[in-house]
């Protein structure tokens, strides 16, 4: 009887460990996706800013800092 209880505890420990590892993996993946999206947004923003600067400079309108 005692060995069955110990075996059950061990199974629960293993499942809890696996659940923690899986949750940690999901958090890491989510963080990676978020960082990629932030970098894409920064790149798009900078490209738009540069295009605006080049357009206004070419038109002789002077350049304003954005």
N, C-alpha and C positions, 0 to 999 in steps of 0.2 A: 504494500500500500504506500509506504513511504517513497519507494523508488518511482512509483507512478506520479506522485505529487512533485517530486524533484524533476522528473522528466517533463511534466507539464509546465513547471516554472521555466525550465530551460527553453522550451518551445516558445513561450511567451517572450522571454528575453530576446531570442533570436528575431522574432517577428517585430518587436519594438525597435531593435537595432536596424533592421531592414527598412522599417517605416521612416526612421530618422534619416537614414542615408538617402532614401528616395526623396524625402522632403528637402533635404539639403541640395540634392541634384536639381530639383525643380527651381529652387531659389537661385542657384547659380545660373541656370539657363535663362530664367527671367531677367536676371541682372545683365547677362550678356546681350539679350535682345534689346533691353532698354538702352544700354550703352551704344549699341549699333544704331538705333533709331536717333538717339541724341546726336551722334556723329553725322548721320545723314542730314539731319536738320541743320546743324552748324554749317556743313558744306554747302547746302542749298542756300542758306542765308548769306554766307560769304560770297557765293557766286552771284546772287542777286544784287548784293551791295556793290560788288566790283562792276557789274554790268551797268548799274545806275550811275556809278561814279564815272565810268568811261563814256557813257552817253551824255551826261551833263557836261563833262569836260570837252567833248567833241563839239557840242553845241555852243560852247563859249559861255555857258551859264555859270561858270565857276564851279568849284566843288565845295560841297557842304559836308561836314563830318556827320556821318550817321551813327 
